[in-house]
């Protein structure tokens, strides 16, 4: 008898059904991205897009360029900011489906499984509706590994792999793992024979050329992105040790979804143990270094759950076969669980279906309330002695960026300038300082233990007087409280 398909339908029929599902899910995502406000980091990247540059303190410039494209065509609301990232998710899915079929060795249903697993994975589901460097990076990452696979037979495709590595570097520094993985491939068969051709070296040169804006901007500004990513971020907290590693493993199980994560780990372990086929070799180099690096990171320094996403996505195509070997019903259960978790995240972003205490732990609360805050700031500004010389401010980039975005939507060109004032360092350091002699409306919320009255002189003001509070309700309860101050500079 033939091999049992991953999805119990003829392969072509299963793929058609999955593609219809992806079309419906994409329509839902395009609705969702316009139906909720921006997250703190999304608003921050939106401010970058208003001041385009070849680099930024926190990340390479790609995310700002993509947000600028999105808002130029779709406006400054959530849809305009986010639609390019939904498109990047579709490109990543296509690349991973191609990689899945290439690695499948005739396994029935691998293409349909890969499409479904990628689209339903919660980690992917969040990244594709969130304006951040991750989804375009993952699209370039996935396509680069697909190009590297085919370069084994067609060495000129190392040009494509190099170009995609360069594009990935315009979004995240994690792109350094691509050339390291490519070197691992080129050390073994069947890729080794390409070393005698110019193609891998031309690909490397093309990658360096495309990534050069990141280095050029940093060299001109004292290497701030490298200092932030490689030094400051690594010393942001005490060494977490075993607790950090446990948190990393738990976060991966949650964000990939437990069954998909276990199947992916099984695929990686099998590839590392066998190391016999080209498919095993590619999986080992595409996923192993990434997972090892960020597992080690979690032991020594703070980490974020999505940093290892590239490894998990490359492992999803073979994960279904691993799950099926354990039990024939596990692939379907894995897809159902992953899809349910993704749907829960989407529902929580729109309407809180789970009560999370304390509310500050629910990051979806960050998406709500800023329009009302902007209205309050505008009213307070108009009541100041000199409204034309009054700016808005926050002490964190998160607050300043959300203020800037909400005020732009509410007041357009009439919005007051927004600055971040205080001792922290972020991209606002590269913006003009507060206008000398201007007064300010200062905003913070109760996630921070902050009182502008007590810290007026530290912030550069003569004094700051409380100007009221604004509670934000979701699901019938107050989830955060914004506080306002009138601050005098003279």
C-alpha positions in Angstrom: 0.0 0.0 0.0 0.9 3.6 -0.5 2.0 6.0 2.2 -0.8 7.5 4.3 -1.3 11.2 3.5 -0.8 13.8 6.2 -4.2 15.3 5.5 -6.7 12.4 4.7 -7.7 13.6 1.2 -6.1 13.3 -2.2 -3.2 15.8 -2.3 -4.7 18.1 -4.9 -8.1 18.3 -3.2 -6.5 18.9 0.2 -4.3 21.7 -1.2 -7.3 23.4 -2.9 -9.3 23.2 0.4 -6.4 24.7 2.4 -5.9 27.5 -0.2 -9.6 28.4 0.2 -9.1 28.4 4.0 -6.0 30.7 3.6 -8.0 33.1 1.4 -10.7 33.3 4.1 -8.1 33.7 6.9 -6.3 36.4 5.0 -9.6 38.3 4.6 -10.1 38.0 8.4 -6.6 39.3 9.0 -7.1 42.3 6.7 -10.2 43.1 8.6 -8.6 42.7 12.0 -5.5 44.9 11.2 -7.9 47.8 10.6 -10.2 47.0 13.5 -7.8 47.5 16.4 -5.3 50.2 17.4 -1.6 50.0 17.1 0.6 48.3 19.7 3.3 50.3 21.3 6.1 49.1 19.1 4.0 49.4 16.0 3.4 53.1 16.8 7.1 53.4 17.4 7.9 52.1 13.9 5.2 54.4 12.5 7.2 57.3 13.9 10.3 56.0 12.2 8.4 55.9 8.9 7.8 59.6 9.2 11.6 60.2 9.4 13.0 57.7 6.9 16.7 56.9 7.3 19.2 54.2 6.4 19.1 52.9 10.0 17.6 53.3 13.4 18.8 52.7 16.9 16.8 49.6 17.7 16.6 47.8 14.3 17.8 48.0 10.7 15.7 50.2 8.5 13.5 47.7 6.6 10.5 47.9 9.0 10.3 51.7 8.6 10.5 51.5 4.8 7.7 48.9 4.8 5.5 51.0 7.1 6.1 54.0 4.9 4.9 52.1 1.9 1.9 50.8 3.7 0.8 54.2 5.0 1.5 55.9 1.6 -1.1 53.5 0.0 -3.4 52.8 2.9 -3.3 55.8 5.3 -2.0 56.1 8.8 -4.6 53.9 10.5 -4.0 50.3 11.5 -4.8 48.9 8.0 -2.3 51.2 6.3 0.4 50.4 8.8 -0.1 46.6 8.8 -1.2 45.4 5.4 2.3 44.9 4.0 3.0 42.5 6.8 0.0 40.4 6.0 1.3 40.2 2.4 4.8 39.3 3.8 3.1 36.4 5.6 1.6 35.1 2.4 5.1 35.2 0.7 6.6 33.4 3.7 3.9 30.7 3.5 4.5 30.2 -0.3 8.3 29.8 0.3 7.8 27.4 3.2 5.3 25.3 1.1 7.9 25.2 -1.7 10.5 24.1 0.8 8.2 21.5 2.3 7.5 19.9 -1.1 11.2 20.0 -2.0 12.1 18.2 1.2 9.2 15.7 1.2 10.6 13.0 -1.0 7.2 12.2 -2.5 5.3 12.3 0.8 1.6 12.7 0.1 -0.1 15.8 1.5 3.1 17.5 2.6 2.3 20.7 0.6 -1.2 21.0 2.1 0.1 20.2 5.6 2.8 22.9 5.4 0.3 25.5 4.2 -2.1 24.7 7.0 0.5 24.3 9.7 2.3 27.6 8.9 -0.9 29.6 8.6 -2.4 28.2 11.9 0.7 28.4 14.0 0.1 31.1 16.7 3.6 32.5 16.3 3.1 33.0 12.6 -0.5 34.2 13.2 0.6 37.0 15.4 3.6 38.1 13.3 1.6 38.4 10.2 -0.9 40.9 11.7 1.7 42.9 13.6 3.8 45.6 12.0 7.3 44.6 13.1 10.5 43.5 11.5 9.7 39.8 12.0 7.3 38.9 9.2 9.3 40.4 6.3 12.4 38.9 7.9 10.8 35.5 8.0 9.6 35.8 4.4 13.2 36.5 3.3 14.6 33.8 5.6 12.2 31.1 4.3 12.8 32.0 0.7 16.6 32.0 1.3 16.6 28.5 2.6 14.4 27.4 -0.4 17.0 29.0 -2.8 19.8 27.3 -0.9 18.1 23.9 -1.3 17.8 24.3 -5.1 21.3 25.7 -5.3 22.6 22.2 -4.6 21.7 21.3 -8.3 21.8 24.8 -9.7 24.7 26.7 -8.2 23.7 30.1 -9.8 20.8 30.1 -7.3 23.4 31.1 -4.6 22.9 34.6 -6.1 19.2 34.4 -5.0 20.1 33.0 -1.6 22.6 35.8 -1.1 20.2 38.5 -2.2 17.5 37.1 0.2 20.0 37.0 3.0 20.8 40.7 2.3 17.1 41.6 2.4 16.7 39.7 5.7 19.5 41.8 7.1 17.6 44.9 6.4 15.0 43.8 8.9 16.8 41.8 11.7 20.3 41.1 12.8 19.3 37.5 13.1 20.1 37.3 9.4 23.7 36.6 10.3 22.5 33.0 10.9 21.8 32.6 7.2 25.4 32.9 5.9 26.6 30.7 8.9 24.0 28.1 7.9 25.0 28.3 4.2 28.6 27.7 5.1 27.5 24.6 6.9 25.7 23.4 3.8 28.6 24.2 1.6 30.9 22.0 3.8 29.0 18.9 2.8 27.4 17.1 -0.2 25.8 17.9 -2.6 26.5 21.6 -2.0 30.3 21.3 -1.7 30.9 21.2 -5.5 29.6 24.8 -5.8 32.7 26.0 -3.9 34.7 25.7 -7.1 32.3 28.1 -8.9 32.0 31.8 -8.4 28.3 31.6 -7.4 28.5 31.3 -3.6 31.0 34.1 -3.4 29.0 36.3 -5.7 26.0 35.6 -3.5 28.0 36.6 -0.4 29.0 39.8 -2.1 25.4 40.6 -3.1 24.3 39.9 0.5 26.9 42.3 1.8 25.9 45.0 -0.7 22.2 44.8 0.2 23.0 44.9 3.9 25.4 47.8 3.6 22.9 50.5 4.6 22.8 49.0 8.1 26.5 49.3 8.5 26.9 52.7 6.7 24.3 54.4 8.9 25.7 52.8 12.1 29.3 53.8 11.2 28.1 57.4 10.7 26.3 57.5 14.1 28.7 55.7 16.4 27.2 52.1 16.0 24.1 52.6 18.1 22.1 49.6 16.8 25.0 47.2 17.4 25.6 48.7 20.9 21.9 48.3 21.7 21.5 44.8 20.4 24.8 43.3 21.4 25.6 45.1 24.7 22.7 47.1 26.2 20.0 44.5 25.6 22.2 41.7 27.0 22.7 43.5 30.3 19.1 44.6 30.8 18.5 42.3 33.7 20.1 39.9 36.1 21.3 36.6 34.7 18.2 34.4 34.6 19.9 31.0 34.5 17.7 27.9 34.7 14.5 30.0 35.2 15.3 31.8 32.0 15.8 28.6 30.1 12.5 27.2 31.5 10.7 30.4 30.4 12.2 30.1 26.9 11.0 26.5 26.5 7.6 27.3 27.9 7.2 30.3 25.6 8.1 28.2 22.6 5.6 25.6 23.4 2.9 28.2 23.9 3.6 30.3 20.8 4.3 27.5 18.4 1.5 25.5 20.0 2.5 22.3 22.0 1.9 19.6 19.4 3.4 21.5 16.5 6.4 22.3 18.7 6.9 18.7 19.7 6.6 17.5 16.1 9.1 20.2 15.0 11.6 19.2 17.7 11.2 15.5 16.7 12.0 16.5 13.1 15.1 18.4 14.2 16.3 15.5 16.5 15.8 13.1 13.6 17.8 15.2 11.2 20.6 15.7 13.7 20.7 12.0 14.4 20.6 10.8 10.8 22.6 13.5 9.0 22.4 11.2 6.0 20.4 13.0 3.4 20.6 16.6 2.0 17.1 17.3 3.6 18.5 16.3 7.0 21.5 18.5 6.5 19.4 21.6 5.5 17.0 21.1 8.4 19.9 20.8 10.9 21.6 24.0 9.6 18.4 26.0 9.1 17.0 25.3 12.6 19.8 24.0 14.9 22.0 27.1 15.3 18.9 29.4 15.8 17.4 27.3 18.6 20.8 26.7 20.2 21.6 30.4 20.2 18.4 31.6 21.7 18.2 28.8 24.2 21.7 29.9 25.4 20.5 33.5 25.3 17.7 32.7 27.7 20.2 31.4 30.2 22.5 34.4 30.2 20.2 37.4 29.3 16.7 38.5 28.6 15.0 37.0 25.5 11.8 37.4 23.5 9.7 34.4 22.5 9.6 35.2 18.8 13.3 35.4 18.2 13.5 31.7 17.3 10.6 31.8 14.9 12.7 31.2 11.8 13.8 27.8 13.1 10.3 26.7 14.0 8.8 27.7 10.6 11.5 25.7 8.7 10.7 22.7 10.9 7.0 22.8 10.4 6.9 21.0 7.0 8.5 17.7 8.4 6.7 18.0 11.8 3.5 16.5 10.4 5.2 13.3 9.4 6.8 13.0 12.8 3.4 13.5 14.5 1.8 10.9 12.3 4.4 8.3 13.2 3.6 8.8 16.8 -0.2 8.5 16.1 -2.2 8.9 12.9 -4.6 11.4 14.5 -1.9 13.7 15.9 -1.4 15.9 12.8 -5.1 16.8 12.7 -5.1 17.5 16.4 -2.0 19.6 16.1 -3.7 21.8 13.4 -6.9 22.1 15.4 -5.0 23.1 18.6 -2.8 25.6 16.8 -5.8 27.1 14.9 -7.7 27.4 18.2 -4.9 29.2 19.9 -4.5 31.6 17.0 -8.2 32.3 16.9 -8.1 33.0 20.7 -5.3 35.6 20.3 -7.2 37.3 17.5 -10.4 37.4 19.5 -8.6 38.7 22.6 -7.2 41.6 20.5 -10.7 42.6 19.5 -12.7 41.8 22.6 -11.3 40.3 25.9 -12.5 36.8 26.1 -10.1 35.8 28.8 -9.8 37.8 32.0 -6.1 38.3 32.6 -5.0 39.7 36.0 -3.4 42.0 36.5 -4.6 43.8 33.3 -1.1 45.0 32.5 -0.1 41.4 31.7 -2.6 41.4 28.8 -0.7 43.1 26.0 -3.8 43.5 23.9 -4.8 46.3 26.2 -2.0 48.3 24.7 -4.1 48.5 21.5 -6.9 50.5 23.1 -7.6 53.9 24.6 -5.2 56.2 22.7 -7.9 58.0 20.7 -9.5 59.2 24.0 -6.0 60.1 25.3 -5.4 62.2 22.2 -8.7 64.0 22.6 -7.8 64.8 26.3 -4.3 66.1 25.3 -5.8 68.4 22.7 -8.3 69.8 25.1 -5.6 70.3 27.8 -3.3 71.9 25.2 -6.1 74.3 24.1 -6.6 75.4 27.7 -2.9 76.2 28.3 -1.8 79.9 28.5 0.1 79.6 25.1 -1.4 76.6 23.2 0.7 77.4 20.1 3.9 76.8 22.2 2.8 73.6 24.0 4.0 70.1 23.1 3.0 66.7 24.2 5.4 64.3 26.0 5.9 61.0 27.6 8.9 59.5 29.5 9.0 56.3 27.5 9.1 55.8 23.7 6.0 53.6 24.0 3.9 56.5 25.3 5.5 59.1 23.1 5.0 57.0 20.0 1.4 56.2 20.8 0.7 59.8 21.5 2.3 60.9 18.3 0.3 58.5 16.2 -3.1 59.1 18.0 -2.6 62.9 17.8 -1.8 62.7 14.1 -5.0 60.7 13.4 -7.1 63.1 15.5 -5.6 66.4 14.6 -3.5 66.0 11.5 -1.2 68.9 10.8 -2.7 70.8 13.8 -1.4 68.2 16.2 1.2 69.4 18.7 4.7 68.1 18.4 5.5 65.1 20.5 8.8 64.3 22.3 10.1 61.7 24.7 11.7 63.5 27.6 13.7 61.7 30.3 17.0 59.8 30.7 16.1 56.7 28.6 17.7 56.2 25.2 15.8 55.3 22.0 15.2 56.6 18.5 13.8 59.9 19.9 17.4 60.7 20.7 17.9 61.3 16.9 14.9 63.7 16.8 15.0 67.5 17.7 14.9 68.2 21.4 11.9 69.8 23.0 11.4 73.4 21.8 13.1 75.7 24.3 10.7 77.6 26.5 7.6 75.6 25.4 5.2 74.2 28.0 4.0 70.6 27.8 1.1 68.2 28.4 2.8 65.2 30.0 1.2 61.7 29.8 1.9 58.4 31.5 -0.2 55.4 32.6 -0.4 53.2 35.6 1.8 50.4 34.0 4.7 52.7 35.1 5.3 54.0 38.7 5.7 57.5 37.5 4.8 60.9 38.9 5.8 63.9 36.7 5.2 66.3 39.6 8.0 64.7 41.7 10.3 64.5 38.7 9.6 67.8 37.0 13.2 69.2 37.3 14.7 65.9 36.1 12.4 66.1 33.0 13.5 69.7 32.3 10.4 71.6 33.6 10.0 74.3 36.2 7.0 72.4 37.7 4.3 69.9 36.6 0.8 70.0 38.0 -1.7 67.1 37.9 -4.3 67.6 35.2 -6.6 64.6 35.7 -6.9 60.9 34.9 -8.6 58.9 32.2 -9.6 55.3 32.9 -9.8 52.9 29.9 -12.4 50.1 30.1 -12.5 46.8 28.3 -14.8 43.9 29.0 -16.6 45.9 31.7 -13.6 46.7 33.9 -10.9 49.3 34.0 -7.7 47.9 32.4 -5.5 51.0 32.7 -5.5 54.5 33.9 -3.8 57.4 32.0 -2.5 60.4 34.0 -1.9 63.9 32.7 0.2 66.8 33.9 0.5 70.4 32.8 4.2 71.2 32.8 5.8 74.7 32.7 9.2 75.3 31.1 9.5 78.9 32.3 
